[in-house]
Amino acid sequence: MEQINAGDTAWILVATALVMVMTPALAFFYGGMVRKKNLLSTINLSFITIGLISLQWVLIGYTLAFGKSVGGLFGGLDFLGFANVGAEPNADYAATIPHMAFAAYQMMFAIITPALIIGAFAERMKFSAFLVFSVLWATIVYDPLAHWMWGVGGFLREYGALDFAGGTVVHISAGMAALVNRGSRSSRIAR
């Protein structure tokens, strides 16, 4: 039986709060890069991402990222709607903290990743289009990629790939999405 460690739990809660604070900080950073008329819209995109991706993560994102592996590509539906995610530790991921604390910590990375993409969309995408994009991108790109790297049975994890500080799952995926957006917009303008 796994035993919850108070120190480990306190640290993961502090780390969760610190990662969460990065998203509003990113909102103000991007807000400083846009024209005055787009300031509130740009800041609002980051703040709405917190609520939107939190819902996506609880409903389906966590299970796609950390559920029982389906062919090494994505997680099964073990944790759909946060079923079976509670105060007991999960030996596969964090044996000394509550499973819910681990899921909350991982949710913060799921939130900040689409928020990082906002810089590429600033002043150029409708609010409603960004909401749809964020949910679809988190579900189709982020969650499976998180499973590949971090999920038990994920094929990149099985090959021995390491992802320190979310370099692949967070930064490379967000950077590539931003780059694709910038490239597709530039090519459309050039025509």
HUVEN-V476013 format. One record per residue. N is the residue number from 1. RES is the residue in one letter. OMEGA is omega in whole degrees, -180 to 180 (none if undefined). Layout:
n = (N & N)
res = (RES & RES)
omega = (OMEGA & OMEGA)
This chain:
n = (1 & 2 & 3 & 4 & 5 & 6 & 7 & 8 & 9 & 10 & 11 & 12 & 13 & 14 & 15 & 16 & 17 & 18 & 19 & 20 & 21 & 22 & 23 & 24 & 25 & 26 & 27 & 28 & 29 & 30 & 31 & 32 & 33 & 34 & 35 & 36 & 37 & 38 & 39 & 40 & 41 & 42 & 43 & 44 & 45 & 46 & 47 & 48 & 49 & 50 & 51 & 52 & 53 & 54 & 55 & 56 & 57 & 58 & 59 & 60 & 61 & 62 & 63 & 64 & 65 & 66 & 67 & 68 & 69 & 70 & 71 & 72 & 73 & 74 & 75 & 76 & 77 & 78 & 79 & 80 & 81 & 82 & 83 & 84 & 85 & 86 & 87 & 88 & 89 & 90 & 91 & 92 & 93 & 94 & 95 & 96 & 97 & 98 & 99 & 100 & 101 & 102 & 103 & 104 & 105 & 106 & 107 & 108 & 109 & 110 & 111 & 112 & 113 & 114 & 115 & 116 & 117 & 118 & 119 & 120 & 121 & 122 & 123 & 124 & 125 & 126 & 127 & 128 & 129 & 130 & 131 & 132 & 133 & 134 & 135 & 136 & 137 & 138 & 139 & 140 & 141 & 142 & 143 & 144 & 145 & 146 & 147 & 148 & 149 & 150 & 151 & 152 & 153 & 154 & 155 & 156 & 157 & 158 & 159 & 160 & 161 & 162 & 163 & 164 & 165 & 166 & 167 & 168 & 169 & 170 & 171 & 172 & 173 & 174 & 175 & 176 & 177 & 178 & 179 & 180 & 181 & 182 & 183 & 184 & 185 & 186 & 187 & 188 & 189 & 190 & 191)
res = (M & E & Q & I & N & A & G & D & T & A & W & I & L & V & A & T & A & L & V & M & V & M & T & P & A & L & A & F & F & Y & G & G & M & V & R & K & K & N & L & L & S & T & I & N & L & S & F & I & T & I & G & L & I & S & L & Q & W & V & L & I & G & Y & T & L & A & F & G & K & S & V & G & G & L & F & G & G & L & D & F & L & G & F & A & N & V & G & A & E & P & N & A & D & Y & A & A & T & I & P & H & M & A & F & A & A & Y & Q & M & M & F & A & I & I & T & P & A & L & I & I & G & A & F & A & E & R & M & K & F & S & A & F & L & V & F & S & V & L & W & A & T & I & V & Y & D & P & L & A & H & W & M & W & G & V & G & G & F & L & R & E & Y & G & A & L & D & F & A & G & G & T & V & V & H & I & S & A & G & M & A & A & L & V & N & R & G & S & R & S & S & R & I & A & R)
omega = (179 & -178 & 178 & 178 & -177 & 180 & 178 & 180 & 178 & -179 & -178 & 177 & 176 & 179 & 177 & 179 & 180 & 179 & 179 & -179 & 179 & -178 & 174 & 177 & 177 & 178 & -180 & 176 & 179 & 177 & 178 & -178 & -175 & 177 & -176 & -177 & -179 & -176 & -177 & 179 & -179 & 178 & -179 & 179 & 180 & -179 & 180 & 178 & 179 & -179 & -176 & -178 & 173 & 178 & 180 & -178 & -179 & -176 & -174 & -174 & -177 & -179 & 176 & -179 & -171 & 175 & 179 & -172 & 174 & 179 & -179 & -175 & 178 & -179 & 177 & -174 & -179 & -174 & -180 & -177 & -178 & 174 & 179 & 176 & -176 & -175 & 179 & 178 & 173 & -174 & -179 & -173 & -177 & -172 & -176 & 178 & 177 & 179 & 180 & 179 & 177 & -180 & 179 & 178 & 179 & 178 & 180 & 177 & 176 & 179 & -173 & -178 & 176 & 177 & 177 & -178 & -177 & 180 & 179 & -178 & -172 & 178 & -174 & -178 & 177 & -179 & -178 & 178 & 178 & 178 & 179 & 179 & -176 & -179 & 180 & -179 & 179 & -177 & -173 & -176 & -172 & -175 & 176 & 179 & 176 & 178 & -180 & -174 & -170 & -175 & 176 & -178 & 177 & -170 & 177 & 176 & 180 & 177 & 178 & 179 & 177 & -178 & -179 & 176 & 176 & -177 & -180 & -173 & -177 & -168 & -180 & -179 & 178 & 179 & 179 & 178 & 178 & 180 & 178 & 178 & -179 & 179 & -179 & 178 & -179 & -179 & 177 & -180 & -176 & -178 & none)
